[in-house]
Amino acid sequence: MITTISPVENELINIKKRLLDINCDSEDLKKIINDFLSQESKMIRSLLACLFFKGNISEEQYKILVATELIHNASLIHDDTIDGSFIRRESETINLKYDNKLAVIAGDYLISLATKELLELNNNNVVKIFFETISKMCIGESNQYFSKGKIPTIEDYLIKTQYKTAELFKACLVSMALYNSSELINTAREFGLNYGIAFQLKNDLTDYKKGLEHSQDIKDKIYTAPIILLNSIEYNDLAIEKTLDLIHNYCEKAKDIIQDFEDDIYKDYLIRLINQLCN
């Protein structure tokens, strides 16, 4: 029986505390950043990583988790600015509350904080992993921009999805595996990629299910899996069914990757999180 409370709740609280305990010479900028980081968030990347490594988190791994969350939140601020979004986590976006310039500055500052956390590790392998990941995230965002108004191939969409979303899951897990066990590196890499792609597919499907008039992606002429698999810009239950099949495929791969993990509360919770994407 899986409880509703995560078995790594204390670890997540610790990460959140570290995120809010930032140093900034500008009190105004610090308040903006703290307000954003204080908003309700599942911290899914940290949650997965803490479960994957069974809550046995070292100081070095905490720095990796904090850096991951900072990079993710920076990408959200930048995405809101690029997309002209007004609401994030049921609150006004920074670009709406202030302006695009300050939003870009806030996002860039979070990246600088993440870089500081990573450099303090004195581990070139980890730094390289994250710098390559940030580069891929930018390429993914660029590919999405240049494909606006076009229905891409499913292959191009999945590459963009991997770059924009799954690569950060992978970077976090692989970097943490470097401080845990070299035997887990390949497992961490494949689990991060498969879960990350399924995660973004589910987000895209959720947006599509709002309907053509309410889908933000469709309003922005960004065509995701349901549109691609149907090859038509219309609402259809078959598109939902096909996308769910694709999500299920990646979820099954993620579960297969951890099938040899010890049967315990951590593995049970990981499987629960995977199964949530399939519904």
C-alpha positions as CSV (number, residue, x, y, z in Angstrom):
1,M,0.0,0.0,0.0
2,I,1.5,3.3,-1.1
3,T,0.8,6.3,1.1
4,T,-0.1,9.7,-0.4
5,I,3.0,11.2,1.4
6,S,6.2,10.7,-0.5
7,P,8.8,8.6,1.4
8,V,11.3,11.3,0.5
9,E,9.3,14.2,1.8
10,N,12.0,15.4,4.2
11,E,14.5,15.4,1.3
12,L,12.2,17.6,-0.8
13,I,11.7,20.0,2.2
14,N,15.5,20.3,2.4
15,I,15.8,21.1,-1.3
16,K,13.1,23.7,-1.1
17,K,14.8,25.3,1.9
18,R,18.0,25.5,0.0
19,L,16.3,27.0,-3.0
20,L,14.8,29.8,-0.9
21,D,18.1,30.4,0.9
22,I,19.7,32.2,-2.0
23,N,22.3,35.0,-1.9
24,C,21.6,38.0,-4.0
25,D,22.9,41.6,-3.6
26,S,19.7,43.0,-4.9
27,E,16.8,42.6,-2.4
28,D,14.3,43.5,-5.1
29,L,15.5,40.7,-7.4
30,K,15.8,38.3,-4.5
31,K,12.1,38.9,-3.6
32,I,11.0,38.3,-7.1
33,I,12.9,35.0,-7.3
34,N,11.9,33.9,-3.8
35,D,8.2,34.6,-4.6
36,F,8.5,32.5,-7.8
37,L,10.4,29.6,-6.1
38,S,7.9,29.7,-3.2
39,Q,5.0,28.8,-5.4
40,E,3.5,25.3,-5.1
41,S,5.6,22.8,-7.1
42,K,5.8,19.1,-7.2
43,M,9.6,19.3,-7.8
44,I,9.1,16.1,-9.9
45,R,12.8,15.9,-11.0
46,S,14.0,16.0,-7.4
47,L,11.2,13.6,-6.3
48,L,12.2,11.1,-9.0
49,A,15.9,11.3,-8.2
50,C,15.4,11.0,-4.4
51,L,13.2,7.9,-5.0
52,F,15.6,6.5,-7.5
53,F,18.4,6.7,-5.0
54,K,16.2,5.6,-2.1
55,G,16.6,8.9,-0.1
56,N,20.3,8.3,0.4
57,I,21.3,11.8,-0.7
58,S,24.8,13.1,-0.2
59,E,25.8,16.8,0.0
60,E,27.1,16.6,-3.5
61,Q,23.8,15.2,-4.7
62,Y,21.8,17.9,-3.0
63,K,23.8,20.5,-4.9
64,I,22.9,18.6,-8.1
65,L,19.2,18.6,-7.2
66,V,19.2,22.3,-6.3
67,A,21.0,23.1,-9.6
68,T,18.4,21.0,-11.5
69,E,15.5,22.9,-9.9
70,L,17.1,26.3,-10.6
71,I,17.6,25.4,-14.2
72,H,14.1,24.1,-14.6
73,N,12.6,27.2,-13.0
74,A,14.8,29.4,-15.1
75,S,13.4,27.6,-18.2
76,L,9.8,28.2,-17.0
77,I,10.5,32.0,-16.6
78,H,12.1,32.1,-20.0
79,D,9.2,30.1,-21.6
80,D,6.6,32.4,-20.1
81,T,8.5,35.3,-21.6
82,I,8.8,33.8,-25.0
83,D,5.2,32.6,-25.1
84,G,3.8,35.8,-23.5
85,S,2.1,33.7,-20.8
86,F,0.2,35.5,-18.0
87,I,-0.3,32.7,-15.5
88,R,2.1,30.2,-14.0
89,R,1.1,28.0,-11.0
90,E,-2.0,30.0,-10.5
91,S,-0.1,33.2,-10.1
92,E,0.9,36.1,-12.4
93,T,4.0,35.4,-14.4
94,I,7.1,37.6,-13.8
95,N,6.8,39.0,-17.4
96,L,3.2,40.1,-16.7
97,K,3.8,41.4,-13.2
98,Y,6.9,43.3,-14.3
99,D,8.1,43.1,-17.9
100,N,10.0,40.9,-20.3
101,K,13.4,42.4,-19.5
102,L,13.2,41.7,-15.8
103,A,11.8,38.2,-16.5
104,V,14.9,37.5,-18.7
105,I,17.2,38.9,-16.0
106,A,15.5,36.7,-13.3
107,G,15.8,33.6,-15.4
108,D,19.4,34.3,-16.2
109,Y,20.2,34.9,-12.5
110,L,18.7,31.5,-11.7
111,I,21.1,29.9,-14.3
112,S,24.0,31.7,-12.6
113,L,23.0,30.3,-9.2
114,A,22.8,26.8,-10.7
115,T,26.2,27.2,-12.3
116,K,27.6,28.2,-8.9
117,E,26.2,25.1,-7.3
118,L,27.7,22.9,-10.0
119,L,31.1,24.5,-10.0
120,E,31.3,24.0,-6.2
121,L,31.3,20.2,-6.9
122,N,34.7,20.5,-8.6
123,N,33.6,17.8,-11.0
124,N,34.1,18.5,-14.7
125,N,32.0,15.5,-15.7
126,V,28.9,16.9,-14.0
127,V,29.5,20.4,-15.3
128,K,29.9,19.1,-18.8
129,I,26.6,17.1,-18.5
130,F,24.6,20.1,-17.4
131,F,26.2,22.6,-19.9
132,E,25.4,20.1,-22.7
133,T,21.9,19.8,-21.3
134,I,21.3,23.5,-21.2
135,S,22.5,23.7,-24.8
136,K,20.0,21.0,-25.9
137,M,17.2,22.8,-24.0
138,C,17.9,25.9,-26.0
139,I,18.0,23.9,-29.3
140,G,14.7,22.2,-28.4
141,E,13.1,25.6,-27.8
142,S,14.6,26.9,-31.0
143,N,13.3,23.9,-33.0
144,Q,9.8,24.5,-31.5
145,Y,10.0,28.2,-32.6
146,F,10.9,27.4,-36.2
147,S,8.3,24.7,-36.5
148,K,5.4,27.0,-35.4
149,G,2.4,26.7,-37.8
150,K,3.7,23.4,-39.2
151,I,2.8,19.8,-38.3
152,P,6.2,18.2,-37.7
153,T,7.0,14.6,-38.1
154,I,6.6,12.5,-35.0
155,E,10.4,11.9,-35.1
156,D,11.1,15.6,-35.0
157,Y,8.6,16.2,-32.2
158,L,10.1,13.4,-30.1
159,I,13.6,14.9,-30.5
160,K,12.3,18.3,-29.6
161,T,10.6,16.8,-26.5
162,Q,13.7,15.0,-25.5
163,Y,15.8,18.1,-25.7
164,K,13.3,20.5,-24.1
165,T,12.2,18.2,-21.2
166,A,13.8,14.8,-20.9
167,E,17.4,15.8,-21.1
168,L,17.2,17.6,-17.7
169,F,15.7,14.5,-16.1
170,K,18.6,12.5,-17.6
171,A,21.2,15.0,-16.5
172,C,20.0,15.1,-12.9
173,L,19.9,11.3,-12.6
174,V,23.1,10.5,-14.4
175,S,25.0,13.2,-12.4
176,M,23.7,11.8,-9.1
177,A,24.7,8.3,-10.2
178,L,28.3,9.5,-10.5
179,Y,28.2,10.0,-6.7
180,N,26.4,6.8,-6.0
181,S,27.3,3.8,-8.3
182,S,28.8,3.6,-11.7
183,E,26.6,0.6,-12.3
184,L,23.5,2.8,-12.2
185,I,24.7,5.4,-14.8
186,N,23.1,3.7,-17.8
187,T,20.0,2.8,-15.9
188,A,19.7,6.4,-14.7
189,R,20.2,7.7,-18.3
190,E,17.5,5.5,-19.8
191,F,15.0,6.0,-17.0
192,G,15.4,9.7,-17.2
193,L,14.9,9.9,-20.9
194,N,11.9,7.6,-21.0
195,Y,10.1,9.1,-18.0
196,G,10.9,12.6,-19.3
197,I,9.4,12.0,-22.7
198,A,6.3,10.4,-21.2
199,F,6.0,13.3,-18.8
200,Q,6.0,15.9,-21.6
201,L,3.7,13.8,-23.7
202,K,1.2,13.8,-20.9
203,N,1.5,17.5,-20.5
204,D,0.9,18.0,-24.2
205,L,-2.1,15.7,-24.1
206,T,-3.6,17.5,-21.1
207,D,-3.4,20.7,-23.1
208,Y,-5.0,19.2,-26.1
209,K,-7.9,17.8,-24.1
210,K,-8.8,21.3,-23.1
211,G,-10.2,21.6,-26.6
212,L,-9.2,23.6,-29.7
213,E,-10.4,26.9,-28.3
214,H,-8.7,26.5,-25.0
215,S,-5.4,24.7,-25.9
216,Q,-2.5,27.1,-25.4
217,D,-0.3,25.0,-27.7
218,I,-2.9,25.3,-30.5
219,K,-3.3,29.0,-29.9
220,D,0.4,29.4,-30.2
221,K,0.4,27.2,-33.4
222,I,2.6,24.6,-31.6
223,Y,1.4,21.2,-32.8
224,T,2.2,18.3,-30.4
225,A,1.6,14.5,-30.5
226,P,-2.2,14.4,-30.7
227,I,-2.2,16.7,-33.7
228,I,0.8,15.0,-35.3
229,L,-0.6,11.5,-34.8
230,L,-3.9,12.5,-36.3
231,N,-2.2,14.6,-39.0
232,S,-5.0,17.1,-38.6
233,I,-5.6,20.3,-36.6
234,E,-8.9,19.1,-35.1
235,Y,-10.2,17.6,-31.9
236,N,-10.7,13.8,-32.1
237,D,-10.8,11.0,-29.6
238,L,-8.6,8.9,-31.8
239,A,-5.8,11.4,-31.3
240,I,-6.2,11.0,-27.6
241,E,-6.1,7.3,-27.9
242,K,-3.0,7.3,-30.1
243,T,-1.2,9.6,-27.8
244,L,-2.0,7.5,-24.7
245,D,-0.6,4.5,-26.6
246,L,2.6,6.4,-27.1
247,I,2.8,7.5,-23.5
248,H,2.1,3.9,-22.4
249,N,5.0,2.7,-24.5
250,Y,7.5,5.1,-22.8
251,C,6.0,4.3,-19.4
252,E,6.5,0.6,-19.9
253,K,10.1,1.2,-20.9
254,A,10.6,3.2,-17.7
255,K,9.1,0.4,-15.6
256,D,11.2,-2.3,-17.3
257,I,14.4,-0.3,-16.6
258,I,13.8,-0.4,-12.8
259,Q,12.2,-3.9,-12.7
260,D,15.3,-5.3,-11.0
261,F,15.3,-2.7,-8.2
262,E,14.6,-4.0,-4.7
263,D,10.8,-4.2,-4.0
264,D,10.4,-1.4,-1.4
265,I,8.4,1.8,-0.8
266,Y,10.8,3.8,-3.1
267,K,10.2,1.5,-6.1
268,D,6.5,1.3,-5.4
269,Y,6.3,5.1,-5.4
270,L,8.3,5.4,-8.6
271,I,5.9,3.0,-10.3
272,R,3.0,4.9,-9.0
273,L,4.4,8.1,-10.6
274,I,4.9,6.3,-13.9
275,N,1.4,4.9,-13.9
276,Q,-0.1,8.4,-13.2
277,L,1.2,9.4,-16.7
278,C,-0.7,6.6,-18.4
279,N,-4.2,7.7,-17.2
